[in-house]
Amino acid sequence: MKPRLLVLAALLSAPFAHANDEALVAETKKTAMAIPPKLLSMVQAEIEKGSISGAIEACSDKAPKMAAQASQSTGWAIRRVSLKNRNPKATPDAWEQEALLDFDKRALAGESPTTLEKVEFVNEGSTRSLRYIKALPTQSLCLKCHGASESIAPEVKAQINKTYPNDLAVGYHEGDIRGALTIKRPL
């Protein structure tokens, strides 16, 4: 192909690639945003029943299963991560850690944690992926298990320590970034 035709072909295809990227990002965000409300609803229902034990189970067992189901149905890696994780499987990779540290800086500078997200197309080896991460601010109902250590009921602490002996996920206040929902979508 002549060089001019190659340039013309590249210019003509660029808007389509951009529109396709926007559609991929929108679909990824839609999938991501469906998960946190379901988890909060499960936790709230357990708390309303008077079952902090059930709320802990919702976070420790049901939430990872929800993410696994979403991962299985989409083929994407979907999970929750935190700089102060409770579940050792929620340890962020390098990309996620960088995003979480940036979220903390931005929140300290006054940005609302509810708006913090990052989208990036990355190449890892021979695989191109869409990476998406959305901050998960601490809700008031989360404080029964993630608040100041002295304010967590002894029976709740005991159950958390039994389930997560190396727990780091305490000391939060309402609105703090508790962690993030992250998606790695191979393209």
TORZAKOL-740257 format. One record per residue (C-alpha): residue number from 0; residue in one letter; x, y, z. Coordinates in steps of 0.001 Angstrom, whole numbers, always signed. Example, Ala and Ser with C-alpha at 12.3 -4.5 7.8 and 13.67 -1.06 7.14 Angstrom:
<rec num="0" residuo="A" c1="+12300" c2="-4500" c3="+7800"/>
<rec num="1" residuo="S" c1="+13670" c2="-1060" c3="+7140"/>
This chain:
<rec num="0" residuo="M" c1="+0" c2="+0" c3="+0"/>
<rec num="1" residuo="K" c1="+1263" c2="+3475" c3="-818"/>
<rec num="2" residuo="P" c1="+2355" c2="+5625" c3="+2167"/>
<rec num="3" residuo="R" c1="-382" c2="+8199" c3="+1512"/>
<rec num="4" residuo="L" c1="-3042" c2="+5503" c3="+1531"/>
<rec num="5" residuo="L" c1="-1657" c2="+4111" c3="+4800"/>
<rec num="6" residuo="V" c1="-1884" c2="+7540" c3="+6425"/>
<rec num="7" residuo="L" c1="-5410" c2="+8044" c3="+5078"/>
<rec num="8" residuo="A" c1="-6474" c2="+4590" c3="+6316"/>
<rec num="9" residuo="A" c1="-5042" c2="+5343" c3="+9775"/>
<rec num="10" residuo="L" c1="-6809" c2="+8694" c3="+9948"/>
<rec num="11" residuo="L" c1="-10133" c2="+7220" c3="+8868"/>
<rec num="12" residuo="S" c1="-9950" c2="+4352" c3="+11335"/>
<rec num="13" residuo="A" c1="-8932" c2="+6501" c3="+14337"/>
<rec num="14" residuo="P" c1="-12442" c2="+7874" c3="+15114"/>
<rec num="15" residuo="F" c1="-13879" c2="+4366" c3="+15002"/>
<rec num="16" residuo="A" c1="-11241" c2="+3050" c3="+17407"/>
<rec num="17" residuo="H" c1="-11949" c2="+5977" c3="+19739"/>
<rec num="18" residuo="A" c1="-15708" c2="+5393" c3="+19633"/>
<rec num="19" residuo="N" c1="-15118" c2="+1685" c3="+20241"/>
<rec num="20" residuo="D" c1="-12881" c2="+2513" c3="+23228"/>
<rec num="21" residuo="E" c1="-15613" c2="+4743" c3="+24663"/>
<rec num="22" residuo="A" c1="-18158" c2="+1932" c3="+24255"/>
<rec num="23" residuo="L" c1="-15808" c2="-538" c3="+25994"/>
<rec num="24" residuo="V" c1="-15276" c2="+1877" c3="+28887"/>
<rec num="25" residuo="A" c1="-19020" c2="+2565" c3="+29221"/>
<rec num="26" residuo="E" c1="-19844" c2="-1155" c3="+29247"/>
<rec num="27" residuo="T" c1="-17094" c2="-1834" c3="+31796"/>
<rec num="28" residuo="K" c1="-18304" c2="+953" c3="+34105"/>
<rec num="29" residuo="K" c1="-21897" c2="-283" c3="+33849"/>
<rec num="30" residuo="T" c1="-20833" c2="-3763" c3="+34930"/>
<rec num="31" residuo="A" c1="-18686" c2="-2393" c3="+37758"/>
<rec num="32" residuo="M" c1="-21369" c2="-85" c3="+39112"/>
<rec num="33" residuo="A" c1="-23894" c2="-2905" c3="+39384"/>
<rec num="34" residuo="I" c1="-21883" c2="-4737" c3="+42071"/>
<rec num="35" residuo="P" c1="-21484" c2="-2281" c3="+45037"/>
<rec num="36" residuo="P" c1="-25217" c2="-1544" c3="+45470"/>
<rec num="37" residuo="K" c1="-25961" c2="-5279" c3="+45622"/>
<rec num="38" residuo="L" c1="-23327" c2="-5781" c3="+48315"/>
<rec num="39" residuo="L" c1="-24521" c2="-2800" c3="+50350"/>
<rec num="40" residuo="S" c1="-28086" c2="-4071" c3="+50074"/>
<rec num="41" residuo="M" c1="-27065" c2="-7515" c3="+51374"/>
<rec num="42" residuo="V" c1="-25101" c2="-6004" c3="+54278"/>
<rec num="43" residuo="Q" c1="-27948" c2="-3604" c3="+55131"/>
<rec num="44" residuo="A" c1="-30490" c2="-6451" c3="+55124"/>
<rec num="45" residuo="E" c1="-28341" c2="-8472" c3="+57540"/>
<rec num="46" residuo="I" c1="-27838" c2="-5480" c3="+59849"/>
<rec num="47" residuo="E" c1="-31587" c2="-4767" c3="+59836"/>
<rec num="48" residuo="K" c1="-32150" c2="-8389" c3="+60898"/>
<rec num="49" residuo="G" c1="-29778" c2="-7710" c3="+63779"/>
<rec num="50" residuo="S" c1="-27156" c2="-10014" c3="+62299"/>
<rec num="51" residuo="I" c1="-23710" c2="-8467" c3="+62205"/>
<rec num="52" residuo="S" c1="-22521" c2="-12043" c3="+61732"/>
<rec num="53" residuo="G" c1="-24588" c2="-12192" c3="+58531"/>
<rec num="54" residuo="A" c1="-23155" c2="-8845" c3="+57426"/>
<rec num="55" residuo="I" c1="-19624" c2="-10162" c3="+57915"/>
<rec num="56" residuo="E" c1="-20561" c2="-13241" c3="+55898"/>
<rec num="57" residuo="A" c1="-21989" c2="-11023" c3="+53140"/>
<rec num="58" residuo="C" c1="-18655" c2="-9207" c3="+52861"/>
<rec num="59" residuo="S" c1="-16400" c2="-12213" c3="+53361"/>
<rec num="60" residuo="D" c1="-18269" c2="-14862" c3="+51376"/>
<rec num="61" residuo="K" c1="-21082" c2="-13460" c3="+49250"/>
<rec num="62" residuo="A" c1="-19245" c2="-10428" c3="+47817"/>
<rec num="63" residuo="P" c1="-16342" c2="-12488" c3="+46419"/>
<rec num="64" residuo="K" c1="-18882" c2="-14912" c3="+44952"/>
<rec num="65" residuo="M" c1="-20719" c2="-12015" c3="+43291"/>
<rec num="66" residuo="A" c1="-17447" c2="-10794" c3="+41788"/>
<rec num="67" residuo="A" c1="-16547" c2="-14341" c3="+40708"/>
<rec num="68" residuo="Q" c1="-19941" c2="-14741" c3="+39019"/>
<rec num="69" residuo="A" c1="-19500" c2="-11426" c3="+37220"/>
<rec num="70" residuo="S" c1="-15967" c2="-12448" c3="+36229"/>
<rec num="71" residuo="Q" c1="-17182" c2="-15794" c3="+34931"/>
<rec num="72" residuo="S" c1="-20054" c2="-14325" c3="+32924"/>
<rec num="73" residuo="T" c1="-17900" c2="-11572" c3="+31355"/>
<rec num="74" residuo="G" c1="-14472" c2="-13205" c3="+31137"/>
<rec num="75" residuo="W" c1="-13003" c2="-10226" c3="+33004"/>
<rec num="76" residuo="A" c1="-11137" c2="-10201" c3="+36326"/>
<rec num="77" residuo="I" c1="-13448" c2="-8361" c3="+38752"/>
<rec num="78" residuo="R" c1="-12589" c2="-7942" c3="+42431"/>
<rec num="79" residuo="R" c1="-12375" c2="-5592" c3="+45384"/>
<rec num="80" residuo="V" c1="-8981" c2="-4381" c3="+46612"/>
<rec num="81" residuo="S" c1="-7752" c2="-2207" c3="+49463"/>
<rec num="82" residuo="L" c1="-4538" c2="-705" c3="+50787"/>
<rec num="83" residuo="K" c1="-5744" c2="-1873" c3="+54227"/>
<rec num="84" residuo="N" c1="-7237" c2="-5194" c3="+53271"/>
<rec num="85" residuo="R" c1="-9163" c2="-7540" c3="+55469"/>
<rec num="86" residuo="N" c1="-9103" c2="-10409" c3="+53002"/>
<rec num="87" residuo="P" c1="-5566" c2="-11312" c3="+51863"/>
<rec num="88" residuo="K" c1="-6983" c2="-11939" c3="+48359"/>
<rec num="89" residuo="A" c1="-7880" c2="-8223" c3="+48214"/>
<rec num="90" residuo="T" c1="-4254" c2="-7113" c3="+47994"/>
<rec num="91" residuo="P" c1="-3873" c2="-4708" c3="+45074"/>
<rec num="92" residuo="D" c1="-1468" c2="-5357" c3="+42217"/>
<rec num="93" residuo="A" c1="+987" c2="-2582" c3="+41293"/>
<rec num="94" residuo="W" c1="-1454" c2="-797" c3="+38929"/>
<rec num="95" residuo="E" c1="-4262" c2="-926" c3="+41506"/>
<rec num="96" residuo="Q" c1="-1967" c2="+208" c3="+44339"/>
<rec num="97" residuo="E" c1="-836" c2="+3221" c3="+42325"/>
<rec num="98" residuo="A" c1="-4474" c2="+4137" c3="+41612"/>
<rec num="99" residuo="L" c1="-5491" c2="+3729" c3="+45279"/>
<rec num="100" residuo="L" c1="-2607" c2="+5915" c3="+46464"/>
<rec num="101" residuo="D" c1="-3611" c2="+8527" c3="+43887"/>
<rec num="102" residuo="F" c1="-7240" c2="+8329" c3="+45082"/>
<rec num="103" residuo="D" c1="-6097" c2="+8997" c3="+48665"/>
<rec num="104" residuo="K" c1="-4091" c2="+12057" c3="+47539"/>
<rec num="105" residuo="R" c1="-6987" c2="+13383" c3="+45495"/>
<rec num="106" residuo="A" c1="-9438" c2="+12860" c3="+48370"/>
<rec num="107" residuo="L" c1="-7083" c2="+14715" c3="+50743"/>
<rec num="108" residuo="A" c1="-7000" c2="+17552" c3="+48195"/>
<rec num="109" residuo="G" c1="-10787" c2="+17791" c3="+48382"/>
<rec num="110" residuo="E" c1="-12117" c2="+15555" c3="+45607"/>
<rec num="111" residuo="S" c1="-15163" c2="+13522" c3="+46545"/>
<rec num="112" residuo="P" c1="-14279" c2="+9826" c3="+46933"/>
<rec num="113" residuo="T" c1="-17535" c2="+8965" c3="+45154"/>
<rec num="114" residuo="T" c1="-16118" c2="+10403" c3="+41912"/>
<rec num="115" residuo="L" c1="-12670" c2="+8819" c3="+41988"/>
<rec num="116" residuo="E" c1="-11960" c2="+6363" c3="+39207"/>
<rec num="117" residuo="K" c1="-9241" c2="+5513" c3="+36715"/>
<rec num="118" residuo="V" c1="-9463" c2="+3993" c3="+33240"/>
<rec num="119" residuo="E" c1="-6454" c2="+2921" c3="+31232"/>
<rec num="120" residuo="F" c1="-5681" c2="+692" c3="+28271"/>
<rec num="121" residuo="V" c1="-2518" c2="-1242" c3="+29125"/>
<rec num="122" residuo="N" c1="-258" c2="-3752" c3="+27451"/>
<rec num="123" residuo="E" c1="+1003" c2="-6533" c3="+29705"/>
<rec num="124" residuo="G" c1="+3235" c2="-8807" c3="+27722"/>
<rec num="125" residuo="S" c1="+1284" c2="-9738" c3="+24610"/>
<rec num="126" residuo="T" c1="-2100" c2="-8969" c3="+26202"/>
<rec num="127" residuo="R" c1="-3879" c2="-5640" c3="+25833"/>
<rec num="128" residuo="S" c1="-6381" c2="-4946" c3="+28592"/>
<rec num="129" residuo="L" c1="-8780" c2="-2286" c3="+29724"/>
<rec num="130" residuo="R" c1="-8102" c2="-1526" c3="+33394"/>
<rec num="131" residuo="Y" c1="-10800" c2="+193" c3="+35434"/>
<rec num="132" residuo="I" c1="-10856" c2="+1014" c3="+39125"/>
<rec num="133" residuo="K" c1="-13522" c2="+2865" c3="+41122"/>
<rec num="134" residuo="A" c1="-13080" c2="+4039" c3="+44712"/>
<rec num="135" residuo="L" c1="-15471" c2="+2584" c3="+47286"/>
<rec num="136" residuo="P" c1="-16099" c2="+5125" c3="+50050"/>
<rec num="137" residuo="T" c1="-16895" c2="+3833" c3="+53532"/>
<rec num="138" residuo="Q" c1="-20620" c2="+3953" c3="+54238"/>
<rec num="139" residuo="S" c1="-21987" c2="+4514" c3="+57747"/>
<rec num="140" residuo="L" c1="-23195" c2="+909" c3="+57909"/>
<rec num="141" residuo="C" c1="-19622" c2="-282" c3="+57252"/>
<rec num="142" residuo="L" c1="-18375" c2="+1311" c3="+60482"/>
<rec num="143" residuo="K" c1="-19764" c2="-1492" c3="+62651"/>
<rec num="144" residuo="C" c1="-16924" c2="-3647" c3="+61312"/>
<rec num="145" residuo="H" c1="-14477" c2="-1148" c3="+59784"/>
<rec num="146" residuo="G" c1="-14691" c2="+1832" c3="+62170"/>
<rec num="147" residuo="A" c1="-12411" c2="+2766" c3="+65046"/>
<rec num="148" residuo="S" c1="-11183" c2="-387" c3="+66744"/>
<rec num="149" residuo="E" c1="-12509" c2="+703" c3="+70156"/>
<rec num="150" residuo="S" c1="-16004" c2="+1221" c3="+68714"/>
<rec num="151" residuo="I" c1="-16308" c2="-2272" c3="+67227"/>
<rec num="152" residuo="A" c1="-18306" c2="-4598" c3="+69481"/>
<rec num="153" residuo="P" c1="-16205" c2="-7364" c3="+71107"/>
<rec num="154" residuo="E" c1="-18272" c2="-10159" c3="+69523"/>
<rec num="155" residuo="V" c1="-17814" c2="-8549" c3="+66088"/>
<rec num="156" residuo="K" c1="-14053" c2="-8238" c3="+66646"/>
<rec num="157" residuo="A" c1="-13931" c2="-11888" c3="+67679"/>
<rec num="158" residuo="Q" c1="-15697" c2="-13039" c3="+64514"/>
<rec num="159" residuo="I" c1="-13546" c2="-10820" c3="+62300"/>
<rec num="160" residuo="N" c1="-10366" c2="-12064" c3="+63989"/>
<rec num="161" residuo="K" c1="-11497" c2="-15648" c3="+63510"/>
<rec num="162" residuo="T" c1="-12274" c2="-15106" c3="+59815"/>
<rec num="163" residuo="Y" c1="-9369" c2="-12714" c3="+59132"/>
<rec num="164" residuo="P" c1="-6539" c2="-13101" c3="+61660"/>
<rec num="165" residuo="N" c1="-4375" c2="-10527" c3="+59811"/>
<rec num="166" residuo="D" c1="-7098" c2="-7897" c3="+59400"/>
<rec num="167" residuo="L" c1="-5940" c2="-4381" c3="+58520"/>
<rec num="168" residuo="A" c1="-9347" c2="-2924" c3="+57618"/>
<rec num="169" residuo="V" c1="-10249" c2="-854" c3="+60680"/>
<rec num="170" residuo="G" c1="-9985" c2="+2779" c3="+61654"/>
<rec num="171" residuo="Y" c1="-12164" c2="+4135" c3="+58870"/>
<rec num="172" residuo="H" c1="-14570" c2="+7053" c3="+59056"/>
<rec num="173" residuo="E" c1="-17635" c2="+7589" c3="+56919"/>
<rec num="174" residuo="G" c1="-16537" c2="+8779" c3="+53480"/>
<rec num="175" residuo="D" c1="-12976" c2="+7415" c3="+53720"/>
<rec num="176" residuo="I" c1="-11849" c2="+5344" c3="+50775"/>
<rec num="177" residuo="R" c1="-12271" c2="+1799" c3="+52037"/>
<rec num="178" residuo="G" c1="-10907" c2="+288" c3="+48837"/>
<rec num="179" residuo="A" c1="-11964" c2="-39" c3="+45247"/>
<rec num="180" residuo="L" c1="-13737" c2="-2221" c3="+42752"/>
<rec num="181" residuo="T" c1="-11362" c2="-3130" c3="+39964"/>
<rec num="182" residuo="I" c1="-11786" c2="-4708" c3="+36557"/>
<rec num="183" residuo="K" c1="-9158" c2="-6088" c3="+34216"/>
<rec num="184" residuo="R" c1="-10777" c2="-6713" c3="+30843"/>
<rec num="185" residuo="P" c1="-8659" c2="-8502" c3="+28223"/>
<rec num="186" residuo="L" c1="-9184" c2="-7114" c3="+24729"/>
